[in-house]
Amino acid sequence: MRVLQRLTSIRPTPVQLTWIAALFFTTAGNIALWQTLWNHLSLDTPRSVLFLISLPIFLFCAFNILLTPLLALPYLRKPLLALLVIISAACTYFMLHYGVLIDRSMVQNALETNQAELASYVSAPLLLTLLMLGVLPATAMVSLPVRYTAGKWRTACGWVVNVVASLVVFTVVSLAFYKDYASLLRNNRQLKDQVLPIAVVRNANGYLKRRYMAVSRPLRTVAEDATRPATVAGQRPRLIIAVVGETARARNFQLNGYPRATNPVLSRRGDVIAFQNVASCGTATAISLPCMFSRMARRHYDDVQAATEENLLDILQRTGVDILWRNNNNGGCKGVCQRVPTDDMPALKVAGQCVNKDGTCHDEVLLHQLGARIDAMKGDALIVLHQIGSHGPTYFERYPEQATVFRPTCNSNQIQTCTNEALTNTYDNTLVYTDQVLGKTIALLEGYADQRDVAMIYVSDHGESLGERGMYLHGTPYVIAPPEQTSVPMLMWFSPSFARHAGLDLACLRGNAQGERYSHDNLYHSLLGLFDVESGVYQKGLDLFAGCRAPAPG
């Protein structure tokens, strides 16, 4: 009570309230930033000590300058300040506990998340962080009664003097330690995505601008010249099931040389081709998923362009391929399936599969009544199964209890508190379950092998960090992302008749899978090739089957 009384007795001017906010963000509001700075700075010389002392001065002036336009607004200053403080507290939690950065893709992930995904992160530590670094400081600052001591012109002059003085000090500090700041920022580019709330505001602004551009532009037709050869009498239709994995990393796949039995079903078959060196387009579903179905390669990928032009599914559907997208992923299809038939599997609430409290389902739900859907398809068809896969941090909810192989497990969303053994066991169990689902998918396809040429292609959207270098989950900017997040598994299976009629040399393909480097860039052109689509957008050099494909027998 006395603390509250003392706080309410403080009556800062608007400029002084800005100083209080700037001081908060310079200190407690940026704990994660200071942790990174402390780990990267050496204090072995007098200059390095002085440089460390200059950092809070540098940050205070920067925050003071940047917060002034917001806090100069009489009626909006306190709501905006409270919002920034609470959002920064949430970001601090994820930065400290999972090692994430607040870049544009991370902001996109947060803004496009749903209730089920959000619920998987809720925990006592998160709520405590929000309370201590968010709600309480925000309440204290908002409760301060602002004192006006001058007219409008003198108040305006006060704001100008405040900004000019901060600019002068900011400039002096920057010039005095220019080489130090340049070296720090050049060698630690991730720092720009750790400064709160600047990183949030900057990247949210960038995301919303691009989102507006995407929805305001008309859809652009791609591959207007696309054609497919006429169906020959007696020709068997092709059916490909493309399974888009979630958060599976290549290094933990038994088929890629991992010493644990994470692919027991597929390993026993002997006819599954595992590609050893495959790179993802991004480190988050929001980037990777649209990218892999886009004609753009990763280096030239633009999310606005991808959202405003036709993708692979549109082209195949327009050329006569029957398309079906089945979704079991919290994040949806990120616009990829917007114009094709779609089954939302969690909405069906299939008994025995959709049993998690957060409303998510185990991936076997993707096969629920899939046979009936296949029976209704005529001619060539592509079915995409979008998994929830190994999405964290609640890995233990991604597989049924009876699928548990490795113990002990980490049955918590506080994965950073689990032992490395328990966390790895739980993650590997998700891969064992994915292996079971893929095995059942192939078995389903084999049931149609006397009617159709059937095949399965599996590739994950991105990988995952499990504590390596202090990083967890995914979403790290690609330029600094570890291989655990960018190296993904890709598996393929073809029925003998599919390989024969498509002219595929499986021995050649298996050899390439061992030595060649591939990426998500190959998927678009490879599927166009498998369905014999002829178009100017098709690039034979990116079709991973082209070098192992002979002319189909007549």
C-alpha positions as CSV (number, residue, x, y, z in Angstrom):
1,M,0.0,0.0,0.0
2,R,2.8,2.4,0.9
3,V,4.5,1.6,-2.4
4,L,1.4,2.4,-4.3
5,Q,0.9,5.6,-2.4
6,R,4.4,6.7,-3.1
7,L,4.0,5.9,-6.8
8,T,0.8,7.9,-7.0
9,S,2.5,10.8,-5.3
10,I,4.9,11.0,-8.2
11,R,3.6,13.3,-10.9
12,P,6.0,13.3,-13.9
13,T,5.7,15.5,-16.8
14,P,5.2,13.8,-20.2
15,V,8.9,14.1,-20.9
16,Q,9.8,12.6,-17.6
17,L,7.4,9.7,-18.2
18,T,9.3,9.1,-21.4
19,W,12.5,9.0,-19.4
20,I,11.0,6.5,-17.0
21,A,9.9,4.3,-20.0
22,A,13.3,4.6,-21.7
23,L,15.0,3.7,-18.4
24,F,12.8,0.6,-18.1
25,F,13.6,-0.6,-21.6
26,T,17.3,0.1,-21.1
27,T,17.4,-2.2,-18.1
28,A,14.7,-4.7,-17.0
29,G,12.9,-4.5,-20.3
30,N,15.9,-5.9,-22.2
31,I,17.3,-8.6,-20.0
32,A,17.8,-11.0,-22.9
33,L,19.7,-8.3,-24.8
34,W,22.0,-7.6,-21.9
35,Q,22.6,-11.4,-21.5
36,T,23.8,-11.5,-25.1
37,L,25.9,-8.4,-24.8
38,W,27.6,-9.7,-21.6
39,N,28.4,-13.0,-23.3
40,H,30.0,-11.3,-26.3
41,L,31.9,-8.5,-24.7
42,S,35.4,-8.8,-23.2
43,L,36.5,-6.5,-20.4
44,D,40.3,-6.9,-20.8
45,T,41.2,-3.3,-21.6
46,P,40.2,0.1,-20.1
47,R,38.5,1.0,-23.4
48,S,36.3,-2.2,-23.3
49,V,35.2,-1.2,-19.8
50,L,34.3,2.3,-21.0
51,F,32.5,0.8,-24.0
52,L,30.4,-1.3,-21.7
53,I,29.6,1.8,-19.6
54,S,28.5,3.6,-22.8
55,L,26.0,1.0,-23.8
56,P,23.2,1.9,-21.3
57,I,23.7,5.6,-22.2
58,F,23.5,4.7,-25.9
59,L,20.4,2.7,-25.4
60,F,18.7,5.2,-23.1
61,C,19.1,8.0,-25.6
62,A,17.9,5.7,-28.5
63,F,14.8,4.7,-26.5
64,N,14.2,8.3,-25.5
65,I,14.3,9.5,-29.1
66,L,12.1,6.6,-30.4
67,L,9.5,6.7,-27.7
68,T,9.0,10.4,-27.9
69,P,6.6,10.3,-30.9
70,L,4.4,7.7,-29.2
71,L,4.4,9.2,-25.7
72,A,3.8,12.7,-27.0
73,L,0.2,11.6,-27.9
74,P,-2.0,12.7,-24.9
75,Y,-4.7,10.0,-25.0
76,L,-2.7,7.1,-26.5
77,R,0.5,7.4,-24.6
78,K,-0.4,5.2,-21.6
79,P,-2.3,2.4,-23.5
80,L,0.6,2.2,-26.1
81,L,3.2,2.2,-23.3
82,A,1.4,-0.6,-21.4
83,L,1.0,-2.6,-24.6
84,L,4.7,-2.3,-25.5
85,V,5.8,-3.3,-22.0
86,I,3.6,-6.4,-21.9
87,I,4.5,-7.5,-25.4
88,S,8.2,-7.0,-24.5
89,A,7.8,-9.2,-21.4
90,A,6.4,-12.0,-23.6
91,C,9.2,-11.7,-26.0
92,T,11.7,-11.7,-23.2
93,Y,10.4,-15.0,-22.0
94,F,10.7,-16.7,-25.3
95,M,14.2,-15.2,-25.9
96,L,15.5,-16.3,-22.6
97,H,13.9,-19.7,-22.5
98,Y,14.1,-20.8,-26.1
99,G,16.8,-18.6,-27.6
100,V,14.5,-17.2,-30.3
101,L,14.9,-13.8,-32.1
102,I,12.1,-11.4,-32.8
103,D,12.5,-11.1,-36.6
104,R,9.7,-10.6,-39.1
105,S,9.0,-14.4,-39.5
106,M,8.7,-14.7,-35.7
107,V,6.3,-11.8,-35.6
108,Q,4.3,-13.5,-38.5
109,N,4.3,-16.8,-36.5
110,A,2.9,-15.0,-33.5
111,L,0.2,-13.0,-35.4
112,E,-0.9,-16.1,-37.4
113,T,-1.0,-18.5,-34.4
114,N,-4.2,-20.1,-33.3
115,Q,-5.6,-21.0,-29.8
116,A,-4.3,-24.5,-29.8
117,E,-0.7,-23.5,-30.7
118,L,-0.8,-20.6,-28.2
119,A,-2.1,-22.9,-25.4
120,S,0.9,-25.2,-25.9
121,Y,3.2,-22.4,-24.7
122,V,1.2,-21.4,-21.6
123,S,3.1,-22.2,-18.4
124,A,3.7,-20.9,-14.9
125,P,7.1,-19.3,-15.8
126,L,5.5,-17.6,-18.8
127,L,2.7,-16.1,-16.6
128,L,5.2,-15.1,-13.9
129,T,7.4,-13.3,-16.5
130,L,4.3,-11.5,-17.9
131,L,3.4,-10.5,-14.4
132,M,6.9,-9.3,-13.2
133,L,8.2,-7.8,-16.4
134,G,4.9,-6.8,-18.0
135,V,1.8,-6.3,-16.0
136,L,3.4,-4.8,-12.8
137,P,5.7,-2.3,-14.6
138,A,3.0,-1.4,-17.0
139,T,0.5,-0.8,-14.2
140,A,3.1,1.3,-12.3
141,M,3.8,3.5,-15.3
142,V,0.2,3.9,-16.4
143,S,-0.8,4.7,-12.8
144,L,1.5,7.7,-12.7
145,P,-0.6,10.9,-13.1
146,V,1.0,13.1,-15.8
147,R,1.7,16.7,-14.7
148,Y,1.4,19.5,-17.2
149,T,3.3,22.6,-16.1
150,A,3.3,24.7,-19.2
151,G,1.3,25.7,-22.3
152,K,1.2,23.9,-25.6
153,W,4.2,25.8,-27.0
154,R,6.4,25.4,-24.0
155,T,5.4,21.7,-23.9
156,A,6.3,21.3,-27.5
157,C,9.6,23.1,-26.9
158,G,10.3,20.7,-24.0
159,W,9.8,17.7,-26.4
160,V,12.2,19.3,-28.9
161,V,14.9,20.0,-26.3
162,N,14.5,16.5,-25.0
163,V,15.0,14.9,-28.4
164,V,17.9,17.3,-29.4
165,A,19.7,16.7,-26.2
166,S,19.4,12.9,-26.6
167,L,20.5,13.1,-30.2
168,V,23.6,15.1,-29.1
169,V,24.6,12.6,-26.4
170,F,23.7,9.7,-28.7
171,T,26.0,11.1,-31.5
172,V,28.9,11.8,-29.1
173,V,28.8,8.3,-27.7
174,S,28.5,6.8,-31.2
175,L,31.4,8.7,-32.5
176,A,33.6,8.1,-29.4
177,F,33.1,4.3,-29.7
178,Y,32.3,4.1,-33.4
179,K,34.7,1.2,-34.1
180,D,33.4,-0.8,-31.1
181,Y,29.7,-0.4,-32.1
182,A,30.4,-1.2,-35.7
183,S,32.4,-4.3,-34.8
184,L,29.7,-5.4,-32.3
185,L,26.8,-5.0,-34.8
186,R,28.7,-6.4,-37.7
187,N,29.7,-9.6,-35.9
188,N,26.4,-10.0,-34.0
189,R,23.7,-9.2,-36.5
190,Q,21.1,-10.9,-34.4
191,L,21.3,-8.0,-31.9
192,K,18.9,-5.9,-34.1
193,D,16.2,-8.6,-33.4
194,Q,16.8,-8.6,-29.7
195,V,16.3,-4.9,-28.8
196,L,12.8,-4.6,-27.3
197,P,10.3,-3.2,-28.1
198,I,12.1,-1.8,-31.3
199,A,12.3,-5.3,-32.9
200,V,8.6,-5.9,-32.3
201,V,7.5,-2.6,-33.7
202,R,9.9,-2.7,-36.7
203,N,9.1,-6.2,-37.7
204,A,5.3,-6.0,-37.0
205,N,5.2,-2.9,-39.2
206,G,7.1,-4.7,-42.0
207,Y,4.8,-7.8,-41.7
208,L,1.6,-5.7,-41.8
209,K,2.8,-3.7,-44.7
210,R,3.5,-6.8,-46.7
211,R,0.3,-8.4,-45.6
212,Y,-1.6,-5.4,-46.9
213,M,0.2,-5.6,-50.2
214,A,-0.6,-9.3,-50.5
215,V,-4.3,-8.9,-50.0
216,S,-4.6,-5.7,-52.1
217,R,-3.1,-7.2,-55.2
218,P,-5.1,-9.3,-57.7
219,L,-4.1,-13.0,-58.2
220,R,-1.6,-13.4,-61.0
221,T,-1.9,-16.4,-63.3
222,V,1.3,-18.4,-63.6
223,A,2.2,-20.8,-66.4
224,E,-0.7,-19.9,-68.7
225,D,1.0,-22.1,-71.3
226,A,0.9,-25.1,-69.1
227,T,-0.3,-28.3,-70.8
228,R,-0.3,-32.0,-70.2
229,P,-0.3,-34.8,-72.8
230,A,-3.7,-36.2,-73.6
231,T,-4.5,-39.4,-71.8
232,V,-3.7,-42.5,-73.9
233,A,-6.4,-45.2,-73.9
234,G,-5.7,-47.8,-71.2
235,Q,-3.1,-45.5,-69.5
236,R,-3.2,-45.9,-65.7
237,P,-3.9,-42.7,-63.7
238,R,-1.2,-41.5,-61.3
239,L,-1.8,-40.9,-57.7
240,I,0.9,-39.1,-55.6
241,I,0.5,-38.5,-51.9
242,A,2.9,-35.7,-50.8
243,V,3.3,-35.6,-47.0
244,V,4.5,-32.2,-45.7
245,G,6.2,-32.9,-42.4
246,E,6.4,-30.5,-39.5
247,T,9.6,-29.7,-37.5
248,A,11.4,-32.9,-38.5
249,R,15.1,-32.6,-38.6
250,A,17.3,-34.8,-40.9
251,R,19.9,-35.7,-38.3
252,N,17.4,-37.6,-36.2
253,F,16.2,-39.9,-39.0
254,Q,17.4,-43.5,-38.9
255,L,17.3,-43.6,-42.7
256,N,19.8,-40.8,-42.7
257,G,22.3,-42.7,-40.5
258,Y,21.0,-41.8,-37.0
259,P,21.9,-44.6,-34.6
260,R,18.5,-44.9,-33.0
261,A,15.5,-46.7,-34.5
262,T,13.4,-43.7,-35.4
263,N,12.3,-45.2,-38.8
264,P,11.7,-48.8,-37.8
265,V,8.8,-49.4,-40.3
266,L,10.3,-47.7,-43.4
267,S,13.8,-49.1,-42.7
268,R,12.4,-52.7,-42.9
269,R,10.8,-52.0,-46.3
270,G,14.0,-51.5,-48.3
271,D,12.2,-49.7,-51.1
272,V,12.1,-46.2,-49.5
273,I,14.6,-43.7,-50.9
274,A,16.1,-41.3,-48.3
275,F,17.7,-38.1,-49.5
276,Q,20.7,-37.3,-47.3
277,N,21.3,-33.7,-48.0
278,V,18.2,-31.5,-48.3
279,A,17.9,-27.9,-47.2
280,S,14.7,-26.1,-46.3
281,C,13.5,-22.8,-47.7
282,G,13.0,-21.3,-44.3
283,T,13.1,-22.1,-40.6
284,A,9.4,-21.5,-40.0
285,T,6.2,-22.9,-41.6
286,A,5.1,-19.4,-42.6
287,I,8.0,-19.2,-45.0
288,S,8.8,-22.7,-46.0
289,L,5.4,-23.9,-46.8
290,P,4.5,-21.3,-49.4
291,C,8.0,-21.3,-50.7
292,M,8.1,-25.0,-51.5
293,F,5.0,-24.7,-53.6
294,S,6.2,-21.5,-55.3
295,R,8.2,-21.2,-58.5
296,M,10.6,-18.9,-56.6
297,A,13.8,-20.4,-55.3
298,R,14.8,-19.6,-51.7
299,R,17.3,-16.9,-52.6
300,H,14.7,-15.0,-54.5
301,Y,11.7,-15.9,-52.5
302,D,9.3,-13.0,-51.8
303,D,6.3,-13.8,-49.6
304,V,4.1,-11.0,-51.1
305,Q,4.7,-12.3,-54.6
306,A,4.1,-15.9,-53.5
307,A,0.7,-14.8,-51.9
308,T,-0.4,-13.0,-55.1
309,E,0.4,-15.5,-57.8
310,E,-0.7,-19.1,-58.5
311,N,1.3,-21.9,-56.9
312,L,2.1,-25.4,-57.9
313,L,-1.4,-26.7,-56.9
314,D,-3.1,-24.1,-59.0
315,I,-1.2,-25.1,-62.1
316,L,-1.7,-28.8,-61.6
317,Q,-5.4,-28.4,-61.0
318,R,-5.8,-26.2,-64.1
319,T,-4.1,-28.8,-66.2
320,G,-6.5,-31.6,-65.0
321,V,-4.8,-33.1,-62.0
322,D,-7.3,-33.7,-59.2
323,I,-6.1,-32.0,-56.0
324,L,-6.9,-32.6,-52.3
325,W,-5.2,-30.9,-49.3
326,R,-5.7,-32.5,-45.9
327,N,-4.6,-30.3,-43.0
328,N,-3.7,-31.4,-39.4
329,N,-1.4,-28.5,-38.7
330,N,-2.2,-25.7,-36.2
331,G,-0.9,-23.0,-38.6
332,G,-3.0,-24.0,-41.6
333,C,-1.7,-24.1,-45.1
334,K,-0.5,-20.4,-45.2
335,G,-2.6,-19.7,-48.2
336,V,-1.2,-22.6,-50.3
337,C,-4.5,-24.6,-50.4
338,Q,-6.7,-21.5,-50.7
339,R,-8.1,-22.5,-54.1
340,V,-8.1,-26.3,-53.9
341,P,-10.4,-28.8,-52.1
342,T,-9.4,-28.9,-48.4
343,D,-10.2,-31.2,-45.5
344,D,-9.6,-29.7,-42.0
345,M,-9.0,-32.8,-40.0
346,P,-9.2,-31.3,-36.4
347,A,-12.6,-29.9,-37.2
348,L,-13.9,-33.5,-37.8
349,K,-13.0,-34.5,-34.2
350,V,-12.3,-38.1,-35.2
351,A,-12.6,-40.3,-32.1
352,G,-9.3,-41.8,-30.9
353,Q,-7.2,-39.3,-32.9
354,C,-8.3,-35.9,-31.7
355,V,-7.9,-36.5,-28.0
356,N,-5.5,-33.7,-27.0
357,K,-7.0,-31.0,-24.7
358,D,-5.8,-28.2,-27.0
359,G,-7.9,-29.6,-29.8
360,T,-5.0,-31.0,-31.9
361,C,-5.1,-34.4,-33.4
362,H,-2.5,-37.1,-33.9
363,D,-1.3,-37.4,-37.5
364,E,-3.0,-40.7,-38.2
365,V,-6.2,-38.7,-38.6
366,L,-4.9,-37.6,-42.0
367,L,-5.7,-41.2,-43.2
368,H,-9.2,-41.1,-41.8
369,Q,-11.6,-42.2,-44.7
370,L,-8.9,-41.2,-47.2
371,G,-9.7,-44.3,-49.2
372,A,-13.2,-42.9,-49.9
373,R,-11.7,-39.6,-51.0
374,I,-9.4,-41.4,-53.4
375,D,-12.2,-43.5,-54.8
376,A,-14.0,-40.3,-55.7
377,M,-11.0,-39.0,-57.7
378,K,-10.9,-39.4,-61.5
379,G,-7.7,-39.4,-63.5
380,D,-4.3,-38.2,-62.1
381,A,-4.4,-36.9,-58.6
382,L,-2.2,-35.3,-56.0
383,I,-3.1,-35.4,-52.3
384,V,-1.1,-33.3,-49.8
385,L,-1.1,-34.4,-46.2
386,H,0.0,-31.5,-43.9
387,Q,1.2,-32.9,-40.6
388,I,1.4,-31.5,-37.1
389,G,4.5,-33.8,-37.0
390,S,7.0,-32.9,-34.3
391,H,5.8,-29.4,-33.5
392,G,6.9,-28.3,-30.1
393,P,7.2,-27.4,-27.4
394,T,4.6,-30.0,-26.4
395,Y,6.3,-32.9,-28.3
396,F,4.8,-35.4,-25.9
397,E,1.3,-34.6,-27.3
398,R,2.3,-35.4,-30.9
399,Y,2.0,-39.2,-30.5
400,P,-0.3,-41.6,-28.6
401,E,1.0,-43.1,-25.4
402,Q,1.2,-46.6,-27.0
403,A,3.7,-45.2,-29.6
404,T,6.2,-44.3,-26.9
405,V,9.5,-46.1,-27.6
406,F,12.2,-44.1,-25.9
407,R,12.0,-43.3,-22.2
408,P,12.2,-41.2,-20.0
409,T,10.3,-38.5,-21.7
410,C,9.8,-34.7,-21.3
411,N,6.1,-34.4,-20.6
412,S,6.2,-30.6,-20.3
413,N,6.2,-27.5,-22.5
414,Q,9.2,-26.3,-20.4
415,I,11.6,-28.2,-22.5
416,Q,14.6,-26.1,-21.4
417,T,14.2,-27.6,-17.9
418,C,14.2,-31.2,-19.1
419,T,17.3,-33.3,-19.4
420,N,18.8,-33.6,-22.8
421,E,18.1,-37.4,-22.7
422,A,14.4,-36.9,-21.9
423,L,14.0,-34.1,-24.5
424,T,15.7,-36.1,-27.2
425,N,13.6,-39.2,-26.3
426,T,10.4,-37.3,-26.6
427,Y,11.3,-35.7,-29.9
428,D,12.5,-39.0,-31.3
429,N,9.2,-40.6,-30.3
430,T,7.4,-38.1,-32.6
431,L,9.6,-39.3,-35.5
432,V,8.8,-42.9,-34.7
433,Y,5.1,-42.1,-34.8
434,T,5.6,-40.2,-38.1
435,D,7.4,-43.3,-39.4
436,Q,4.3,-45.3,-38.5
437,V,2.0,-42.9,-40.3
438,L,4.1,-42.9,-43.4
439,G,4.2,-46.7,-43.3
440,K,0.4,-46.8,-43.2
441,T,0.2,-44.2,-46.0
442,I,2.3,-46.5,-48.3
443,A,0.2,-49.5,-47.3
444,L,-2.9,-47.5,-48.3
445,L,-1.3,-46.7,-51.6
446,E,-0.4,-50.3,-52.2
447,G,-4.0,-51.1,-52.0
448,Y,-4.6,-49.0,-55.1
449,A,-1.5,-50.3,-57.0
450,D,-3.7,-52.6,-59.3
451,Q,-5.7,-49.5,-60.4
452,R,-3.2,-46.7,-60.4
453,D,0.5,-45.8,-60.5
454,V,1.1,-44.7,-56.9
455,A,3.8,-42.9,-55.1
456,M,4.6,-41.1,-51.8
457,I,6.9,-38.1,-51.3
458,Y,7.7,-36.9,-47.8
459,V,9.6,-33.7,-46.9
460,S,9.6,-31.6,-43.7
461,D,9.1,-27.9,-43.8
462,H,12.0,-27.1,-41.5
463,G,14.0,-28.6,-38.6
464,E,14.2,-28.0,-34.9
465,S,16.8,-27.0,-32.3
466,L,16.8,-29.2,-29.1
467,G,19.2,-27.1,-27.0
468,E,22.2,-27.1,-29.2
469,R,24.1,-23.8,-28.6
470,G,21.4,-22.8,-26.2
471,M,18.7,-22.7,-28.9
472,Y,15.3,-24.4,-28.8
473,L,12.4,-24.7,-31.3
474,H,12.8,-23.0,-34.7
475,G,12.4,-19.7,-36.5
476,T,16.0,-18.4,-36.3
477,P,16.8,-16.0,-39.2
478,Y,18.1,-18.2,-42.0
479,V,21.4,-16.4,-42.3
480,I,22.4,-17.5,-38.8
481,A,20.2,-20.6,-38.4
482,P,22.0,-23.8,-37.3
483,P,21.8,-26.9,-39.5
484,E,19.4,-28.5,-37.1
485,Q,16.8,-26.0,-38.3
486,T,17.6,-26.0,-42.0
487,S,18.5,-29.6,-42.8
488,V,15.3,-31.6,-43.4
489,P,14.5,-35.2,-44.2
490,M,13.0,-36.2,-47.6
491,L,11.8,-39.7,-48.4
492,M,10.2,-41.2,-51.5
493,W,8.5,-44.4,-52.4
494,F,7.3,-45.5,-55.8
495,S,5.3,-48.5,-56.8
496,P,7.0,-50.7,-59.5
497,S,4.3,-49.7,-62.1
498,F,4.8,-46.0,-61.3
499,A,8.5,-46.2,-61.8
500,R,8.1,-48.2,-65.0
501,H,5.5,-46.0,-66.6
502,A,7.2,-42.8,-65.6
503,G,10.6,-44.0,-66.8
504,L,12.2,-43.6,-63.4
505,D,15.5,-45.4,-62.8
506,L,15.2,-46.0,-59.1
507,A,18.8,-47.1,-58.8
508,C,20.0,-43.8,-60.3
509,L,17.7,-41.9,-58.0
510,R,18.9,-43.8,-55.0
511,G,22.5,-43.0,-55.9
512,N,21.7,-39.3,-56.3
513,A,19.9,-39.3,-53.0
514,Q,23.2,-40.3,-51.3
515,G,25.5,-37.7,-52.9
516,E,23.6,-34.8,-54.5
517,R,22.5,-31.7,-52.6
518,Y,18.8,-30.8,-52.9
519,S,16.4,-28.3,-51.3
520,H,12.7,-27.2,-51.2
521,D,13.5,-25.5,-54.5
522,N,13.3,-28.9,-56.3
523,L,9.8,-29.9,-55.2
524,Y,7.9,-27.5,-57.5
525,H,9.7,-28.6,-60.7
526,S,9.9,-32.3,-59.7
527,L,6.1,-32.6,-59.3
528,L,5.5,-30.7,-62.5
529,G,7.8,-33.3,-64.1
530,L,6.1,-36.3,-62.6
531,F,2.8,-35.1,-63.9
532,D,4.3,-34.4,-67.3
533,V,3.4,-30.7,-67.3
534,E,4.9,-28.7,-70.1
535,S,5.4,-25.0,-69.5
536,G,8.0,-22.3,-69.6
537,V,8.1,-22.1,-65.8
538,Y,9.3,-25.7,-65.6
539,Q,13.1,-25.9,-65.1
540,K,14.5,-29.3,-65.9
541,G,17.7,-28.5,-63.9
542,L,15.6,-28.3,-60.7
543,D,13.6,-31.5,-61.4
544,L,15.5,-34.0,-59.3
545,F,14.0,-36.8,-61.4
546,A,15.1,-35.5,-64.7
547,G,18.6,-37.1,-64.7
548,C,17.1,-40.4,-63.7
549,R,14.2,-40.4,-66.1
550,A,14.2,-42.2,-69.5
551,P,11.4,-41.7,-72.0
552,A,8.4,-43.6,-70.8
553,P,7.7,-46.9,-72.7
554,G,5.0,-46.6,-75.3
